[in-house]
Amino acid sequence: SKHGEAEKALMEAHEIHTRIGDHLGAANALDGLGEMYRAQSKHGEAEKAFMEAHEIHTRIGDHLGAANALGGLGQIYRAQSKHGEAEKAFMEANEIHTRIGNHMGAVNALNGLGGTYLAQSRNREAEKAFNDAHNILPLVGDPLTSGNTFRSLGMLHQDQCRYDEAEVSYRQAVAAYDRADDAVSKSRTLSTLGRLYHAQHRYPEAEEAVAEALGIWISLGDEEGQAGAYSVLAGIFKSQSKHGEVMAALIQAEAALARINQDATRAATLHGLGNIHAKQGMYVEAEEYYRHAQAIFSSMEDARGEAGVLNVLGAFYVLQGRHGEAEECFVQARVAFAMVADEDGEAKALDSLMGVYVLQGKFGDAKVACMEACEMYAQRGQPMSEMCAHVWELLQLLEQHPLGSLLAHEALRAANVDGL
């Protein structure tokens, strides 16, 4: 692979530079390794490389190199939610960049620091860091750095529900990325802007922003970007009850995800397609999508994802009076939840299972399921669920009344158990 070849070359370069005493060359090779590992989310290897690079840069008095290595470390810590370490690294990097007059480096460090604060909801400190970066921008003159700063400010303002200011910042970021000819960052920011408009129910503007982002992803041939944009569009259409457009967008998203083998997201998208088709009464198509999603989760050995689909599929069968198939789904869902020790999911699957047992007149099975569920709730210190209480009451009625079977069935229907 390209990463493997690059890693080998950088490691050989580091070895040669170290052997001949070229400390700066060795440190630069380590910086390259750190960036390559970061791109692959190999956080442990990246952290080690950046730390070694920083030690060498510091020892030989290369302040710019030391600051850049600290910036790399900050990004690695931030990706692992090691907020304290990230904060310290970015603060030290900013201090060095400021001292040596490297304005672009200072802006990048401040943006990283602001992002670290934002991840901890320390909004006041985040705003100060981003504003400090914004104030240095005129000294930088780099549109890409400007775009990153404006986008960070937009995220902060959106998090604070300062939507007008967020919109202005995102628009400034889009313009900056356009000047920098960074189509990827521009498209991502347009999608973020679309989500901002969506949250404010400004649907035409949301559609326009995300459609523009989608056009960029298509021009770049970026399937992952296209899938994401189609998914965002589907959400916007759904809020307007544009069911046909929702279906069309999700179908396009699923096709793009299939081409790049993004199985987890694809399965979730198929699940969504099943839901929208079921709501439109298109049961044959809905069942196909649900089963396809289940098959993908199963092939990935994602028991929790498969259990979630099985629960929905079981309720889907109940609504059609297909109680035997519903029972099979709920049994499988319970087993899958148990495999991943998801007691809450297992208890809910048992709730659904006991309800479908009653609907089939399998009162003995219903009692066993009800008792098992009650035991699970008791062990977790929780009251029994509404379904459990209903079924237990109906089973008592069954034992006491000669027409208990009929009464239990009708009462369970009246309690809306069919809508599991």
Solvent accessible surface area in square Angstrom, and as a share of the most:
residue,aa,sasa,rsa
1,S,115,0.74
2,K,178,0.75
3,H,85,0.38
4,G,36,0.35
5,E,123,0.55
6,A,40,0.31
7,E,44,0.20
8,K,133,0.56
9,A,60,0.46
10,L,47,0.23
11,M,103,0.46
12,E,83,0.37
13,A,33,0.26
14,H,48,0.21
15,E,104,0.47
16,I,83,0.42
17,H,52,0.23
18,T,78,0.45
19,R,163,0.59
20,I,119,0.60
21,G,40,0.38
22,D,52,0.27
23,H,84,0.38
24,L,82,0.41
25,G,11,0.10
26,A,3,0.02
27,A,0,0.00
28,N,78,0.40
29,A,7,0.06
30,L,8,0.04
31,D,28,0.14
32,G,24,0.23
33,L,11,0.06
34,G,0,0.00
35,E,79,0.35
36,M,19,0.08
37,Y,18,0.07
38,R,90,0.33
39,A,79,0.61
40,Q,50,0.22
41,S,74,0.48
42,K,76,0.32
43,H,51,0.23
44,G,52,0.50
45,E,83,0.37
46,A,0,0.00
47,E,35,0.16
48,K,128,0.54
49,A,6,0.05
50,F,3,0.01
51,M,99,0.44
52,E,63,0.28
53,A,0,0.00
54,H,46,0.20
55,E,91,0.41
56,I,19,0.10
57,H,1,0.01
58,T,82,0.48
59,R,134,0.49
60,I,69,0.35
61,G,41,0.39
62,D,38,0.20
63,H,92,0.41
64,L,82,0.41
65,G,9,0.09
66,A,5,0.04
67,A,0,0.00
68,N,77,0.40
69,A,0,0.00
70,L,10,0.05
71,G,19,0.18
72,G,4,0.04
73,L,11,0.05
74,G,0,0.00
75,Q,58,0.26
76,I,0,0.00
77,Y,23,0.09
78,R,84,0.31
79,A,65,0.51
80,Q,58,0.26
81,S,73,0.47
82,K,74,0.31
83,H,49,0.22
84,G,52,0.50
85,E,82,0.37
86,A,0,0.00
87,E,34,0.15
88,K,131,0.56
89,A,4,0.03
90,F,2,0.01
91,M,96,0.43
92,E,60,0.27
93,A,1,0.00
94,N,33,0.17
95,E,107,0.48
96,I,24,0.12
97,H,6,0.03
98,T,89,0.51
99,R,145,0.53
100,I,71,0.36
101,G,41,0.39
102,N,44,0.22
103,H,75,0.34
104,M,82,0.37
105,G,8,0.08
106,A,3,0.02
107,V,0,0.00
108,N,70,0.36
109,A,4,0.03
110,L,11,0.05
111,N,16,0.08
112,G,1,0.01
113,L,15,0.07
114,G,0,0.00
115,G,6,0.06
116,T,0,0.00
117,Y,17,0.06
118,L,27,0.14
119,A,66,0.51
120,Q,57,0.25
121,S,83,0.54
122,R,76,0.28
123,N,36,0.18
124,R,214,0.78
125,E,71,0.32
126,A,0,0.00
127,E,38,0.17
128,K,133,0.56
129,A,5,0.04
130,F,2,0.01
131,N,60,0.31
132,D,47,0.25
133,A,0,0.00
134,H,69,0.31
135,N,105,0.54
136,I,35,0.18
137,L,14,0.07
138,P,114,0.72
139,L,117,0.58
140,V,29,0.17
141,G,65,0.63
142,D,35,0.18
143,P,39,0.24
144,L,74,0.37
145,T,5,0.03
146,S,13,0.09
147,G,0,0.00
148,N,58,0.30
149,T,0,0.00
150,F,24,0.10
151,R,63,0.23
152,S,20,0.13
153,L,10,0.05
154,G,0,0.00
155,M,75,0.34
156,L,0,0.00
157,H,17,0.07
158,Q,49,0.22
159,D,80,0.42
160,Q,51,0.23
161,C,87,0.52
162,R,74,0.27
163,Y,73,0.28
164,D,106,0.55
165,E,76,0.34
166,A,0,0.00
167,E,35,0.16
168,V,86,0.49
169,S,6,0.04
170,Y,1,0.00
171,R,104,0.38
172,Q,75,0.33
173,A,0,0.00
174,V,15,0.09
175,A,47,0.36
176,A,0,0.00
177,Y,3,0.01
178,D,85,0.44
179,R,159,0.58
180,A,31,0.24
181,D,128,0.66
182,D,37,0.19
183,A,34,0.26
184,V,53,0.30
185,S,23,0.15
186,K,34,0.14
187,S,0,0.00
188,R,137,0.50
189,T,0,0.00
190,L,0,0.00
191,S,10,0.07
192,T,14,0.08
193,L,0,0.00
194,G,0,0.00
195,R,110,0.40
196,L,0,0.00
197,Y,3,0.01
198,H,44,0.19
199,A,62,0.48
200,Q,45,0.20
201,H,131,0.59
202,R,65,0.24
203,Y,44,0.17
204,P,103,0.65
205,E,67,0.30
206,A,0,0.00
207,E,38,0.17
208,E,121,0.54
209,A,2,0.02
210,V,0,0.00
211,A,51,0.40
212,E,80,0.36
213,A,0,0.00
214,L,19,0.10
215,G,38,0.37
216,I,27,0.13
217,W,15,0.05
218,I,90,0.45
219,S,91,0.59
220,L,85,0.42
221,G,53,0.51
222,D,47,0.24
223,E,44,0.20
224,E,107,0.48
225,G,11,0.10
226,Q,21,0.09
227,A,2,0.02
228,G,36,0.35
229,A,1,0.01
230,Y,35,0.13
231,S,44,0.28
232,V,25,0.15
233,L,14,0.07
234,A,5,0.04
235,G,28,0.26
236,I,0,0.00
237,F,28,0.12
238,K,122,0.52
239,S,56,0.36
240,Q,51,0.23
241,S,72,0.47
242,K,69,0.29
243,H,70,0.31
244,G,49,0.47
245,E,76,0.34
246,V,4,0.02
247,M,26,0.12
248,A,55,0.43
249,A,6,0.05
250,L,23,0.12
251,I,78,0.39
252,Q,87,0.39
253,A,0,0.00
254,E,25,0.11
255,A,33,0.26
256,A,0,0.00
257,L,6,0.03
258,A,36,0.28
259,R,138,0.50
260,I,56,0.29
261,N,120,0.61
262,Q,67,0.30
263,D,56,0.29
264,A,53,0.41
265,T,68,0.40
266,R,48,0.17
267,A,0,0.00
268,A,58,0.45
269,T,11,0.07
270,L,2,0.01
271,H,39,0.17
272,G,24,0.23
273,L,1,0.01
274,G,0,0.00
275,N,54,0.28
276,I,10,0.05
277,H,9,0.04
278,A,22,0.17
279,K,143,0.60
280,Q,73,0.32
281,G,43,0.41
282,M,70,0.31
283,Y,96,0.36
284,V,106,0.61
285,E,67,0.30
286,A,0,0.00
287,E,40,0.18
288,E,110,0.49
289,Y,48,0.18
290,Y,4,0.02
291,R,85,0.31
292,H,76,0.34
293,A,0,0.00
294,Q,26,0.12
295,A,59,0.45
296,I,14,0.07
297,F,19,0.08
298,S,54,0.35
299,S,89,0.57
300,M,71,0.32
301,E,158,0.71
302,D,45,0.23
303,A,12,0.09
304,R,123,0.45
305,G,18,0.18
306,E,33,0.15
307,A,0,0.00
308,G,26,0.25
309,V,0,0.00
310,L,2,0.01
311,N,33,0.17
312,V,52,0.30
313,L,0,0.00
314,G,0,0.00
315,A,15,0.12
316,F,9,0.04
317,Y,1,0.00
318,V,2,0.01
319,L,117,0.58
320,Q,55,0.25
321,G,46,0.44
322,R,70,0.25
323,H,29,0.13
324,G,46,0.44
325,E,66,0.30
326,A,0,0.00
327,E,31,0.14
328,E,95,0.42
329,C,1,0.01
330,F,1,0.01
331,V,57,0.33
332,Q,69,0.30
333,A,0,0.00
334,R,65,0.24
335,V,84,0.48
336,A,8,0.06
337,F,15,0.06
338,A,49,0.38
339,M,142,0.63
340,V,52,0.30
341,A,85,0.66
342,D,30,0.15
343,E,88,0.39
344,D,64,0.33
345,G,7,0.07
346,E,22,0.10
347,A,0,0.00
348,K,113,0.48
349,A,0,0.00
350,L,1,0.00
351,D,14,0.07
352,S,15,0.10
353,L,9,0.04
354,M,0,0.00
355,G,0,0.00
356,V,0,0.00
357,Y,24,0.09
358,V,0,0.00
359,L,9,0.04
360,Q,57,0.25
361,G,38,0.36
362,K,80,0.34
363,F,35,0.15
364,G,53,0.51
365,D,67,0.35
366,A,0,0.00
367,K,72,0.30
368,V,86,0.49
369,A,4,0.03
370,C,0,0.00
371,M,103,0.46
372,E,59,0.27
373,A,0,0.00
374,C,29,0.18
375,E,100,0.45
376,M,26,0.12
377,Y,17,0.07
378,A,73,0.57
379,Q,135,0.60
380,R,72,0.26
381,G,69,0.66
382,Q,78,0.35
383,P,117,0.73
384,M,87,0.39
385,S,26,0.17
386,E,133,0.60
387,M,29,0.13
388,C,0,0.00
389,A,44,0.34
390,H,63,0.28
391,V,0,0.00
392,W,88,0.31
393,E,116,0.52
394,L,14,0.07
395,L,7,0.04
396,Q,56,0.25
397,L,56,0.28
398,L,44,0.22
399,E,110,0.49
400,Q,142,0.63
401,H,72,0.32
402,P,131,0.82
403,L,107,0.53
404,G,0,0.00
405,S,55,0.35
406,L,108,0.54
407,L,71,0.35
408,A,1,0.01
409,H,43,0.19
410,E,93,0.42
411,A,38,0.29
412,L,0,0.00
413,R,97,0.35
414,A,91,0.70
415,A,37,0.29
416,N,108,0.55
417,V,5,0.03
418,D,25,0.13
419,G,40,0.39
420,L,59,0.29
